[in-house]
Amino acid sequence: MRYPIVLIALLTPIAGFTQDWEDRQVFGQSEAAPLRILSSTDTSFFAPIIEDFIAASPDISVEYLVTGTADIDLIFRASPEQFDVVISSAMDLQLKLTNDGFAAPIEDVDHPDWAQWHNRLFAFTSEPAAIVINRNAMGDLPVPSNRQDLIELMRGDPERFQGRVATYDVRLSGLGYLFATQDARASETYWRLMEVMGRLGAKLYCCSGQMIDDLREGELIIAYNVLGSYARKEAEASNELMVILPSDFPITMMRTVLVSTDASNEQSAQNFVRHLLRLEATGDPATFPLPPLVRSDENAPQRTINLNPALMTYLDQMKRDAFIREWEDAIVQND
């Protein structure tokens, strides 16, 4: 059953902000101050979740604001009192926010220990990084199944792939930086792949959505480390796209949520998180259209990024600067 919820695009900025949001909508018709959610997740994925929450709490409205993962960290740190709930795919930045005292505890939450941090940060999806290709642009070339296949494919036909391969710009994207550092920790193949893509004039993006759009339009042939949940949704609507999880090891992140310690609507914020986690546990795609949590077997090839302090290693400024320099040396060869 679909509930009658009003979606209103807001035209006036939040006090003190001139941020250009990727999307900004209000759900519900309550006259009380809305529950403000700052998120990196496309509204289309969260609309059913918010609708279900409001159906159970009709006296609440929700303002849902979407921006990039790196921007979320900067905006929220600058004004934590402006937001009640923060949702992001950049696990490392979220854990750092929690460690720095920005996340309020939520007691009595029935959630796996491995998917939360000190009752303050909660993971609620498992989403792999994927290789995404445009089938038509690939022609009769073999479909790569892993990173080494991808390297050999691009090396074998550089003219076809010149300027038509893509990945995240890790200097701009929090999620892109997370995927890159975890990828590099797992295998030296990552650096060889970045060098090959750099020689082909790789295009660099802030967001998975933009990469997927350019793939669908044929401007790109291959994009690497695209967020798998977004790519699969688009692939279902377009036969042109193929989503490949690397057979050697797909890096899998867990999307996380926290409640601000300065939340104006703290009780409603905590209730929303509880509702979100309950919906995830049901696995009903009608109300939770995101990939549910999956704990990888230790012997499985899929590598889920663990929610623990090791995540913050590459957020150290010196380590980050060194990683960015090495990444630029590999892939930014035409600057």
Residue frames relative to the residue before (quaternion, step in Angstrom):
aa qw qx qy qz dx dy dz
M 1.0000 0.0000 0.0000 0.0000 0.00 0.00 0.00
R 0.2565 -0.7556 0.5835 0.1511 3.56 -0.96 0.89
Y 0.3245 -0.7672 0.5265 0.1702 3.56 -0.88 0.95
P 0.4963 -0.6685 0.4605 0.3078 3.61 -1.04 0.70
I 0.1022 0.7990 -0.5768 0.1359 3.56 -0.11 1.32
V 0.3327 -0.7347 0.5577 0.1964 3.55 -0.97 0.85
L 0.1349 -0.7627 0.6285 0.0705 3.57 -0.89 0.99
I 0.0257 -0.8123 0.5811 -0.0432 3.56 -0.63 1.16
A 0.3122 -0.7291 0.5761 0.1976 3.58 -0.72 1.01
L 0.3054 -0.7714 0.5335 0.1647 3.57 -0.74 1.05
L 0.2543 -0.7891 0.5473 0.1143 3.52 -1.01 0.84
T 0.6963 0.4387 -0.2807 0.4939 3.60 1.17 -0.41
P 0.4703 -0.7060 0.4491 0.2803 3.60 -0.92 0.83
I 0.5709 -0.5302 0.4900 0.3909 3.53 -1.32 0.36
A 0.6087 -0.5789 0.3937 0.3734 3.56 -1.03 0.80
G 0.8207 0.2311 -0.1829 0.4894 3.54 -0.86 0.98
F 0.7143 0.4218 -0.2560 0.4963 3.60 1.25 -0.10
T 0.1007 -0.7510 0.6478 0.0787 3.53 -1.17 0.71
Q 0.2464 0.8114 -0.4908 0.2000 3.55 1.26 0.52
D 0.2966 -0.7093 0.6096 0.1932 3.55 -1.07 0.83
W 0.2134 -0.8119 0.5341 0.1003 3.56 -0.17 1.29
E 0.5122 -0.6080 0.5031 0.3389 3.56 -1.15 0.60
D 0.7583 -0.1204 0.0645 0.6374 3.56 1.16 -0.64
R 0.0046 -0.7896 0.6127 -0.0327 3.53 -1.17 0.67
Q 0.1414 0.8086 -0.5484 0.1597 3.57 -0.44 1.22
V 0.2615 -0.7296 0.6080 0.1721 3.51 -1.31 0.47
F 0.1738 -0.7610 0.6207 0.0728 3.54 -1.03 0.94
G 0.7763 0.3210 -0.2409 0.4861 3.58 -0.89 0.89
Q 0.3595 -0.7617 0.5160 0.1556 3.54 -1.29 0.36
S 0.3120 0.7652 -0.5105 0.2376 3.62 1.16 0.42
E 0.4288 -0.6974 0.5142 0.2555 3.57 -1.11 0.73
A 0.5354 0.6145 -0.4064 0.4130 3.58 1.26 -0.22
A 0.6578 -0.4906 0.3802 0.4266 3.56 -1.26 0.37
P 0.4500 -0.7215 0.4496 0.2735 3.61 -0.78 0.94
L 0.5090 -0.5691 0.5431 0.3495 3.50 -1.36 0.38
R 0.1956 -0.8146 0.5385 0.0908 3.59 -0.55 1.14
I 0.0862 -0.7931 0.6029 -0.0091 3.54 -0.73 1.19
L 0.1666 -0.7613 0.6236 0.0616 3.55 -0.77 1.14
S 0.0834 0.8477 -0.5029 0.1467 3.58 -0.45 1.18
S 0.3414 -0.7045 0.5799 0.2256 3.54 -1.29 0.48
T 0.5774 0.6127 -0.3621 0.4001 3.60 1.29 -0.13
D 0.5437 -0.6310 0.4427 0.3320 3.58 -0.88 0.95
T 0.5847 -0.6186 0.4066 0.3320 3.56 -1.00 0.88
S 0.6022 0.5924 -0.3646 0.3918 3.59 1.02 -0.74
F 0.6637 0.4894 -0.3070 0.4751 3.60 1.09 -0.64
F 0.7634 0.4056 -0.2115 0.4560 3.57 0.99 -0.79
A 0.4719 0.6937 -0.4445 0.3139 3.61 1.16 -0.31
P 0.6836 0.4704 -0.3211 0.4565 3.68 0.78 -0.82
I 0.6262 0.5367 -0.3344 0.4561 3.58 1.08 -0.73
I 0.6796 0.4800 -0.2828 0.4772 3.57 0.92 -0.94
E 0.6282 0.5371 -0.3332 0.4538 3.58 0.97 -0.81
D 0.6685 0.4967 -0.3011 0.4644 3.57 0.93 -0.88
F 0.6271 0.5348 -0.3234 0.4649 3.57 1.07 -0.76
I 0.6950 0.4676 -0.2792 0.4694 3.58 0.87 -0.94
A 0.5881 0.5685 -0.3708 0.4398 3.59 1.09 -0.62
A 0.6987 0.4343 -0.2568 0.5073 3.57 1.12 -0.68
S 0.7734 0.1955 -0.1030 0.5942 3.59 1.25 -0.43
P 0.0714 -0.8722 0.4826 0.0368 3.62 0.54 1.14
D 0.6166 0.5470 -0.3583 0.4384 3.60 1.22 -0.21
I 0.6474 0.4971 -0.3005 0.4934 3.59 1.32 0.13
S 0.1292 -0.7365 0.6537 0.1165 3.55 -1.17 0.65
V 0.2479 -0.7710 0.5750 0.1160 3.55 -1.21 0.56
E 0.1736 -0.7424 0.6397 0.0975 3.54 -0.93 0.96
Y 0.1053 -0.8199 0.5627 -0.0064 3.55 -0.56 1.23
L 0.0487 -0.8214 0.5664 -0.0454 3.56 -0.54 1.26
V 0.1470 -0.8189 0.5540 0.0288 3.56 -0.73 1.12
T 0.1788 0.7457 -0.6305 0.1197 3.54 -1.02 0.92
G 0.6991 -0.4844 0.3266 0.4123 3.58 -1.30 0.07
T 0.6683 -0.5459 0.3417 0.3723 3.54 -1.24 0.52
A 0.6611 0.4853 -0.3162 0.4770 3.60 0.96 -0.77
D 0.6419 0.5219 -0.3218 0.4605 3.59 1.01 -0.79
I 0.5961 0.5753 -0.3650 0.4248 3.59 1.01 -0.77
D 0.6689 0.5069 -0.3063 0.4492 3.56 0.85 -0.96
L 0.6848 0.4853 -0.2891 0.4604 3.60 0.89 -0.91
I 0.6803 0.5003 -0.2902 0.4501 3.57 0.87 -0.99
F 0.6984 0.4810 -0.2809 0.4494 3.57 0.83 -0.97
R 0.6377 0.5171 -0.3353 0.4620 3.59 0.96 -0.78
A 0.6652 0.5186 -0.3084 0.4399 3.58 1.01 -0.78
S 0.8186 0.0259 0.0295 0.5731 3.61 1.01 -0.79
P 0.0577 -0.8469 0.5281 0.0248 3.61 0.46 1.14
E 0.6064 0.5709 -0.3572 0.4228 3.59 1.18 -0.46
Q 0.6017 0.5914 -0.3513 0.4060 3.60 1.23 -0.33
F 0.7773 0.2994 -0.1306 0.5377 3.59 1.22 -0.44
D 0.3635 -0.7472 0.5239 0.1873 3.55 -1.12 0.72
V 0.7954 0.1101 -0.0113 0.5959 3.56 0.98 -0.91
V 0.1129 -0.7788 0.6144 0.0569 3.57 -1.05 0.82
I 0.0512 -0.7889 0.6118 -0.0252 3.56 -0.83 1.09
S 0.1500 0.8035 -0.5607 0.1323 3.59 -0.75 1.00
S 0.4350 -0.6761 0.5339 0.2618 3.52 -1.26 0.56
A 0.5822 0.5587 -0.3788 0.4532 3.61 1.25 -0.18
M 0.2441 -0.8273 0.4908 0.1228 3.57 0.17 1.31
D 0.6572 0.5334 -0.3223 0.4240 3.57 0.95 -0.85
L 0.6714 0.4833 -0.3005 0.4746 3.58 0.94 -0.86
Q 0.6335 0.5265 -0.3272 0.4632 3.57 1.06 -0.73
L 0.6559 0.4982 -0.3119 0.4736 3.58 0.97 -0.83
K 0.6333 0.5189 -0.3325 0.4681 3.59 1.04 -0.73
L 0.6157 0.5284 -0.3441 0.4725 3.60 1.01 -0.74
T 0.6612 0.5041 -0.2985 0.4686 3.56 0.95 -0.90
N 0.6701 0.5054 -0.2896 0.4601 3.56 0.91 -0.93
D 0.6973 0.4655 -0.2571 0.4807 3.57 1.14 -0.66
G 0.6217 -0.6169 0.3147 0.3659 3.58 1.26 0.26
F 0.4860 0.6880 -0.4233 0.3336 3.60 1.20 0.33
A 0.7032 0.4584 -0.2613 0.4766 3.63 1.21 -0.28
A 0.3448 -0.7414 0.5450 0.1858 3.57 -0.88 1.01
P 0.4990 -0.6448 0.4761 0.3294 3.63 -1.09 0.62
I 0.1435 -0.7412 0.6483 0.0984 3.55 -1.23 0.62
E 0.2254 -0.8099 0.5319 0.1018 3.56 -0.41 1.22
D 0.8348 0.2623 -0.1820 0.4485 3.51 -1.43 0.28
V 0.4026 0.6748 -0.5111 0.3484 3.56 0.91 0.96
D 0.2860 -0.7565 0.5680 0.1523 3.56 -0.74 1.10
H 0.3165 0.7309 -0.5229 0.3036 3.54 0.02 1.33
P 0.5873 -0.6064 0.3896 0.3682 3.63 -0.97 0.76
D 0.5635 -0.6202 0.4293 0.3370 3.57 -1.03 0.82
W 0.6758 0.5118 -0.3041 0.4346 3.61 0.96 -0.83
A 0.7131 0.4296 -0.2436 0.4975 3.60 1.25 -0.35
Q 0.7252 0.3323 -0.2634 0.5425 3.60 1.12 0.53
W 0.2325 -0.7542 0.5976 0.1415 3.54 -1.30 0.32
H 0.8535 -0.1782 0.0655 0.4853 3.53 -0.52 1.33
N 0.6047 -0.5953 0.3395 0.4058 3.59 1.05 0.78
R 0.6147 0.5640 -0.3357 0.4375 3.59 1.19 0.45
L 0.7689 0.1849 -0.0942 0.6048 3.58 1.13 -0.65
F 0.0758 -0.8310 0.5504 -0.0284 3.57 -0.71 1.13
A 0.2822 -0.7360 0.5940 0.1608 3.56 -0.88 1.01
F 0.0383 -0.8365 0.5466 -0.0003 3.58 -0.98 0.77
T 0.7480 0.2355 -0.2290 0.5767 3.63 1.24 0.26
S 0.1996 -0.7116 0.6470 0.1876 3.54 -1.38 0.17
E 0.0788 0.8305 -0.5360 0.1291 3.58 -0.40 1.24
P 0.2735 -0.8024 0.5108 0.1429 3.59 -0.51 1.18
A 0.4520 -0.6034 0.5720 0.3231 3.51 -1.37 0.32
A 0.1412 -0.8304 0.5389 0.0134 3.56 -0.86 0.99
I 0.3884 -0.6036 0.6254 0.3061 3.49 -1.45 0.21
V 0.0509 -0.7956 0.6035 0.0110 3.59 -0.80 0.97
I 0.0845 -0.8120 0.5774 0.0086 3.56 -0.87 0.99
N 0.3944 -0.6432 0.5956 0.2756 3.52 -1.34 0.42
R 0.4114 -0.7515 0.4568 0.2393 3.60 -0.38 1.23
N 0.6799 0.5086 -0.3022 0.4334 3.58 0.84 -0.98
A 0.6856 0.4872 -0.2848 0.4598 3.57 0.94 -0.90
M 0.6065 0.5633 -0.3480 0.4402 3.58 1.17 -0.54
G 0.2424 -0.7869 0.5306 0.2014 3.57 1.10 -0.61
D 0.7745 -0.3277 0.2554 0.4771 3.56 -0.94 -0.91
L 0.3703 0.7283 -0.4979 0.2907 3.59 1.21 0.34
P 0.5612 -0.6147 0.4254 0.3552 3.61 -1.08 0.63
V 0.4499 -0.6823 0.5089 0.2702 3.57 -1.06 0.76
P 0.3802 -0.7359 0.5034 0.2460 3.63 -0.67 0.99
S 0.2469 -0.7753 0.5630 0.1450 3.57 -1.08 0.73
N 0.7958 0.1097 -0.0657 0.5920 3.59 1.21 -0.30
R 0.7464 -0.4211 0.2773 0.4344 3.58 -1.30 0.05
Q 0.6568 0.5047 -0.3228 0.4579 3.60 0.94 -0.83
D 0.6074 0.5393 -0.3466 0.4692 3.59 1.03 -0.74
L 0.6579 0.5219 -0.3040 0.4498 3.56 0.96 -0.91
I 0.6294 0.5287 -0.3243 0.4681 3.58 1.01 -0.82
E 0.6959 0.4755 -0.2772 0.4612 3.58 0.83 -1.01
L 0.6152 0.5535 -0.3398 0.4468 3.58 1.04 -0.74
M 0.7147 0.4443 -0.2623 0.4723 3.60 0.80 -0.97
R 0.6308 0.5231 -0.3344 0.4655 3.58 1.04 -0.71
G 0.6823 0.5320 -0.2839 0.4134 3.57 1.02 -0.80
D 0.8017 0.1282 -0.0558 0.5811 3.60 1.15 -0.46
P 0.0302 -0.8645 0.5013 0.0216 3.60 0.68 1.07
E 0.6172 0.5600 -0.3648 0.4152 3.62 1.00 -0.65
R 0.6456 0.5220 -0.3227 0.4545 3.58 0.99 -0.80
F 0.7715 0.3978 -0.1890 0.4592 3.57 0.92 -0.94
Q 0.4333 0.7195 -0.4617 0.2854 3.61 1.21 -0.19
G 0.8532 0.0647 -0.0885 0.5100 3.57 -0.70 1.13
R 0.6923 0.4687 -0.2712 0.4769 3.59 1.24 0.13
V 0.5740 0.5020 -0.4133 0.4977 3.56 1.15 0.72
A 0.0840 -0.8294 0.5521 -0.0160 3.58 -1.07 0.67
T 0.0589 0.7484 -0.6606 -0.0072 3.49 -1.38 0.33
Y 0.6977 -0.4405 0.3456 0.4469 3.57 -1.31 -0.08
D 0.3517 -0.6332 0.6319 0.2759 3.51 -1.30 0.46
V 0.2830 -0.8169 0.4776 0.1567 3.57 -0.14 1.27
R 0.5622 0.5861 -0.3924 0.4318 3.59 1.25 -0.15
L 0.7497 0.3871 -0.1882 0.5026 3.57 1.21 -0.55
S 0.7623 0.3723 -0.1786 0.4985 3.58 1.07 -0.72
G 0.4078 -0.7076 0.5240 0.2418 3.56 -0.79 1.04
L 0.6674 0.4800 -0.3054 0.4805 3.60 0.94 -0.84
G 0.6341 0.5350 -0.3346 0.4470 3.58 0.98 -0.79
Y 0.6468 0.5077 -0.3084 0.4783 3.57 1.02 -0.82
L 0.6357 0.5244 -0.3288 0.4613 3.59 0.98 -0.80
F 0.6686 0.4886 -0.3057 0.4698 3.60 0.83 -0.95
A 0.6737 0.5161 -0.3053 0.4320 3.59 0.88 -0.91
T 0.6881 0.4732 -0.3008 0.4606 3.59 0.82 -0.91
Q 0.6595 0.4916 -0.3153 0.4733 3.60 0.98 -0.76
D 0.6170 0.5418 -0.3278 0.4672 3.57 1.09 -0.77
A 0.6861 0.4919 -0.2806 0.4566 3.57 0.86 -0.99
R 0.6255 0.5342 -0.3357 0.4590 3.60 1.08 -0.70
A 0.7016 0.5025 -0.2684 0.4280 3.56 1.04 -0.79
S 0.8281 -0.0423 0.0850 0.5525 3.60 0.98 -0.75
E 0.4885 -0.6473 0.5060 0.2937 3.56 -1.13 0.72
T 0.4778 0.6743 -0.4352 0.3572 3.60 1.23 -0.29
Y 0.5661 0.6145 -0.3833 0.3938 3.57 1.09 -0.66
W 0.6976 0.4723 -0.2891 0.4547 3.59 0.84 -0.94
R 0.6164 0.5231 -0.3504 0.4729 3.62 1.04 -0.67
L 0.6441 0.5245 -0.3126 0.4609 3.57 1.02 -0.85
M 0.6574 0.5022 -0.3176 0.4634 3.59 0.92 -0.83
E 0.6380 0.5248 -0.3314 0.4558 3.61 1.00 -0.74
V 0.6492 0.5023 -0.3158 0.4759 3.59 0.98 -0.84
M 0.6675 0.4899 -0.3044 0.4709 3.59 0.90 -0.88
G 0.6231 0.5463 -0.3344 0.4489 3.58 1.07 -0.72
R 0.6612 0.4991 -0.3108 0.4659 3.59 0.96 -0.82
L 0.6887 0.4593 -0.2717 0.4908 3.57 1.20 -0.50
G 0.5110 -0.6725 0.4108 0.3435 3.58 1.25 0.24
A 0.0238 0.8509 -0.5231 0.0413 3.56 0.93 0.94
K 0.3448 -0.6989 0.5876 0.2175 3.54 -1.12 0.77
L 0.2348 -0.7948 0.5529 0.0860 3.56 -0.95 0.95
Y 0.1327 -0.8265 0.5470 -0.0049 3.55 -0.84 1.06
C 0.4864 -0.6505 0.5030 0.2954 3.52 -1.27 0.49
C 0.8304 0.1849 0.0046 0.5256 3.54 1.05 -0.86
S 0.5840 -0.5855 0.4406 0.3494 3.54 -1.19 0.64
G 0.6320 0.5758 -0.3397 0.3919 3.57 0.93 -0.90
Q 0.6718 0.4936 -0.3016 0.4626 3.58 0.96 -0.83
M 0.6198 0.5254 -0.3418 0.4722 3.57 1.05 -0.72
I 0.6612 0.5126 -0.3037 0.4560 3.57 0.92 -0.93
D 0.6246 0.5385 -0.3357 0.4552 3.60 0.98 -0.81
D 0.7082 0.4559 -0.2684 0.4675 3.59 0.85 -0.95
L 0.5833 0.5435 -0.3681 0.4785 3.59 1.17 -0.50
R 0.6802 0.5032 -0.2916 0.4461 3.55 0.84 -1.00
E 0.7053 0.4527 -0.2574 0.4811 3.59 1.07 -0.76
G 0.5438 -0.6632 0.3762 0.3507 3.59 1.28 0.01
E 0.4522 0.6782 -0.4659 0.3444 3.60 1.22 0.16
L 0.7486 0.2506 -0.1503 0.5951 3.56 1.23 -0.55
I 0.3259 -0.7049 0.5870 0.2289 3.55 -1.28 0.47
I 0.8080 0.0597 0.0284 0.5854 3.57 0.95 -0.95
A 0.0359 -0.7528 0.6560 0.0406 3.54 -1.15 0.75
Y 0.2413 -0.8017 0.5408 0.0813 3.54 -0.94 0.97
N 0.8338 0.1533 -0.1717 0.5017 3.56 -1.05 0.92
V 0.2671 0.7515 -0.5429 0.2631 3.56 1.07 0.80
L 0.5402 -0.6136 0.4602 0.3463 3.58 -1.07 0.71
G 0.4450 -0.7643 0.4063 0.2296 3.54 -0.45 1.27
S 0.6340 0.5464 -0.3457 0.4242 3.61 0.98 -0.75
Y 0.6573 0.4900 -0.3074 0.4830 3.60 1.00 -0.80
A 0.6699 0.5155 -0.3035 0.4398 3.56 0.91 -0.95
R 0.6611 0.5093 -0.3182 0.4498 3.59 0.93 -0.82
K 0.6181 0.5411 -0.3492 0.4507 3.58 1.01 -0.74
E 0.6915 0.4605 -0.2779 0.4823 3.59 0.92 -0.89
A 0.6324 0.5437 -0.3372 0.4368 3.60 1.04 -0.74
E 0.6073 0.5579 -0.3503 0.4441 3.57 1.11 -0.62
A 0.7313 0.3988 -0.2235 0.5062 3.57 1.16 -0.60
S 0.7739 0.2581 -0.1413 0.5608 3.59 1.24 -0.17
N 0.3569 -0.7465 0.5263 0.1961 3.58 -0.69 1.11
E 0.5458 0.6392 -0.3952 0.3706 3.58 1.24 -0.24
L 0.7309 0.4334 -0.2341 0.4723 3.59 1.11 -0.64
M 0.0789 -0.7581 0.6456 0.0475 3.54 -1.15 0.77
V 0.2084 -0.7811 0.5818 0.0895 3.57 -0.86 1.02
I 0.0678 -0.8083 0.5845 -0.0190 3.57 -0.74 1.11
L 0.2046 -0.7345 0.6326 0.1361 3.56 -0.89 0.95
P 0.4767 -0.6982 0.4377 0.3061 3.62 -0.53 1.10
S 0.4326 -0.7333 0.4657 0.2414 3.57 -0.75 1.06
D 0.5846 0.5669 -0.3929 0.4271 3.62 1.15 -0.40
F 0.7124 -0.3521 0.2040 0.5718 3.61 0.97 -0.84
P 0.2083 -0.7506 0.6107 0.1420 3.60 -0.66 1.02
I 0.3509 -0.7046 0.5779 0.2156 3.57 -0.95 0.93
T 0.0872 -0.8240 0.5599 -0.0022 3.59 -0.70 1.08
M 0.1885 -0.7789 0.5902 0.0978 3.56 -0.78 1.05
M 0.3009 -0.7055 0.6048 0.2144 3.54 -1.35 0.31
R 0.3708 -0.7156 0.5484 0.2230 3.58 -0.72 1.08
T 0.1353 -0.8321 0.5370 0.0304 3.60 -0.87 0.93
V 0.1976 -0.7667 0.6043 0.0893 3.53 -1.32 0.50
L 0.0004 0.7784 -0.6278 -0.0042 3.57 -1.15 0.67
V 0.3560 -0.6833 0.5922 0.2359 3.53 -1.37 0.35
S 0.4780 -0.6901 0.4676 0.2768 3.56 -0.84 0.99
T 0.4927 -0.6476 0.4951 0.3047 3.58 -1.04 0.79
D 0.7200 0.3893 -0.2307 0.5261 3.60 1.25 -0.44
A 0.2591 0.8069 -0.4996 0.1792 3.59 1.21 0.41
S 0.4184 -0.6913 0.5324 0.2522 3.58 -0.99 0.86
N 0.7656 0.2472 -0.1266 0.5803 3.56 1.13 -0.72
E 0.0242 -0.8678 0.4959 0.0219 3.55 0.80 1.04
Q 0.6725 0.4966 -0.3231 0.4436 3.62 0.82 -0.86
S 0.6609 0.4883 -0.3036 0.4822 3.57 0.94 -0.86
A 0.6228 0.5417 -0.3350 0.4543 3.58 1.05 -0.75
Q 0.6675 0.4830 -0.3015 0.4798 3.57 0.95 -0.89
N 0.6370 0.5230 -0.3281 0.4616 3.58 1.01 -0.75
F 0.6287 0.5294 -0.3383 0.4583 3.57 1.05 -0.74
V 0.6544 0.5016 -0.3201 0.4667 3.60 0.91 -0.87
R 0.6373 0.5141 -0.3326 0.4679 3.60 0.93 -0.82
H 0.6539 0.5119 -0.3090 0.4636 3.57 0.97 -0.89
L 0.6320 0.5411 -0.3160 0.4561 3.58 0.98 -0.88
L 0.6969 0.4687 -0.2765 0.4672 3.58 0.85 -0.95
R 0.6184 0.5249 -0.3478 0.4702 3.59 1.08 -0.61
L 0.6479 0.5096 -0.3212 0.4663 3.58 0.97 -0.81
E 0.6264 0.5320 -0.3395 0.4574 3.59 0.98 -0.79
A 0.6687 0.5187 -0.3030 0.4382 3.57 0.94 -0.87
T 0.6426 0.5261 -0.3314 0.4477 3.61 1.10 -0.61
G 0.2748 -0.8001 0.4913 0.2074 3.57 1.11 -0.65
D 0.4079 0.7116 -0.4760 0.3173 3.60 1.22 0.40
P 0.3494 -0.7753 0.4796 0.2163 3.66 -0.39 1.13
A 0.5656 0.6040 -0.3937 0.4003 3.61 1.18 -0.35
T 0.7800 0.2722 -0.1451 0.5445 3.57 1.08 -0.72
F 0.7638 0.2103 -0.1474 0.5921 3.60 1.26 -0.24
P 0.0050 -0.8648 0.5013 -0.0281 3.61 0.32 1.25
L 0.5254 0.5828 -0.4280 0.4484 3.56 1.10 0.78
P 0.5953 -0.5587 0.4108 0.4058 3.63 -1.13 0.42
P 0.3995 -0.7315 0.4909 0.2538 3.63 -0.73 0.96
L 0.6768 -0.4782 0.3726 0.4177 3.53 -1.33 0.19
V 0.0219 0.7592 -0.6504 0.0125 3.56 -1.10 0.79
R 0.2301 -0.7619 0.5874 0.1468 3.55 -0.77 1.00
S 0.3694 -0.7575 0.4957 0.2099 3.57 -0.54 1.17
D 0.4879 -0.6050 0.5431 0.3177 3.52 -1.18 0.69
E 0.5661 -0.6335 0.4012 0.3425 3.58 -0.93 0.84
N 0.7137 0.4350 -0.2536 0.4870 3.60 1.15 -0.57
A 0.5148 0.6534 -0.4117 0.3722 3.58 1.30 -0.05
P 0.5607 -0.6221 0.4205 0.3490 3.61 -1.12 0.59
Q 0.6004 0.5605 -0.3741 0.4306 3.60 1.10 -0.55
R 0.1642 -0.8041 0.5680 0.0625 3.57 -0.84 0.96
T 0.1498 -0.7876 0.5947 0.0602 3.54 -0.33 1.26
I 0.4363 -0.6880 0.5154 0.2657 3.56 -0.87 0.97
N 0.3670 -0.7598 0.4984 0.1993 3.57 -0.68 1.09
L 0.4042 -0.6936 0.5482 0.2346 3.52 -1.15 0.76
N 0.4175 0.6769 -0.4940 0.3514 3.56 0.17 1.31
P 0.7310 -0.4697 0.2641 0.4188 3.63 -1.22 0.32
A 0.5426 0.6238 -0.4112 0.3839 3.62 1.15 -0.45
L 0.5278 0.6448 -0.3941 0.3877 3.58 1.22 -0.45
M 0.7103 0.4875 -0.2623 0.4348 3.57 1.03 -0.75
T 0.3716 0.7637 -0.4678 0.2447 3.59 1.29 -0.06
Y 0.7704 0.3737 -0.1965 0.4777 3.57 0.77 -1.04
L 0.5376 0.5819 -0.4251 0.4378 3.58 1.25 0.26
D 0.4438 0.6473 -0.4635 0.4114 3.57 1.30 -0.10
Q 0.5260 -0.6933 0.3808 0.3125 3.59 -0.66 1.09
M 0.6604 0.5027 -0.3229 0.4548 3.60 0.92 -0.80
K 0.6665 0.4856 -0.3036 0.4772 3.58 0.95 -0.85
R 0.6370 0.5208 -0.3339 0.4599 3.58 0.99 -0.77
D 0.6539 0.5116 -0.3193 0.4569 3.59 0.88 -0.91
A 0.6638 0.5028 -0.3083 0.4600 3.59 0.95 -0.87
F 0.6521 0.5086 -0.3213 0.4613 3.58 0.96 -0.83
I 0.6562 0.5154 -0.3135 0.4533 3.58 0.90 -0.92
R 0.6398 0.5219 -0.3331 0.4553 3.60 0.96 -0.81
E 0.6672 0.4899 -0.3050 0.4710 3.59 0.91 -0.90
W 0.6420 0.5209 -0.3166 0.4651 3.57 1.01 -0.83
E 0.6590 0.5009 -0.3097 0.4678 3.59 0.92 -0.84
D 0.6265 0.5335 -0.3381 0.4566 3.60 1.00 -0.79
A 0.6936 0.4857 -0.2749 0.4554 3.58 1.06 -0.77
I 0.8541 0.2381 -0.0740 0.4564 3.57 0.65 -1.08
V 0.6990 0.4231 -0.2851 0.5012 3.62 1.06 -0.56
Q 0.1240 0.8571 -0.4860 0.1173 3.56 0.63 1.17
N 0.7029 0.4590 -0.2730 0.4698 3.56 1.24 -0.20
D 0.4915 0.6706 -0.4325 0.3489 3.61 1.30 0.03
